[in-house]
């Protein structure tokens, strides 16, 4: 019995060793990728940015009212007339050392459309409306990209952390401003005349 088991094991080991040493085909080295993005923007922290930045005071959400937000002291009521959630964007990533499987350096440039925003103010406010339309944001960054691609036309996955040099600009038909969340919204303000 032990001779039979030993014979079977001896016959299988060379085949198992041969199967383990086979070369896995590597994907071709990739140097450039292009992406086209469909974005859906959620208005998270909309009360803080841009509303609190515009009014200079704390703003809270209004519950079961005809308006959407109000200042904490109740002096100003804010109605969001439009917040366009869907937009498009795109980007190009260049891999100077090439990308196969594993980590590599990448430089990414991208653009995206910012949501169209129309807001009106009632009560004590420095202006009666805020309008942001046709705005685009541009970013450039460098970072580490990790890829798990299959050879040929198969599917794979990619993750990245972009940091280091990162710069953003927002352009609109009103003005051009740096993408600073504390100051940029004030540069896009267009006020209309008072009601009287």
Secondary structure, 3 states (H helix, E strand, C coil): CHHHHHHHHHHHHHHHHHHHCCCCCCCCCEEEEEEEEEEECCCCCCHHHHHHHHHCCCEEECCCCCCCEEECCCCEEEEEEEECCEEEEEEEEEEEEEECCEEEEEEEEEEEECCCEEEEEEECCCCCEEEECCCEEEEEEEEEEEEECCCCCCCCEEEEEEEEEEEEEEECCCCEEECCCCCHHHHCCCCCCCCC
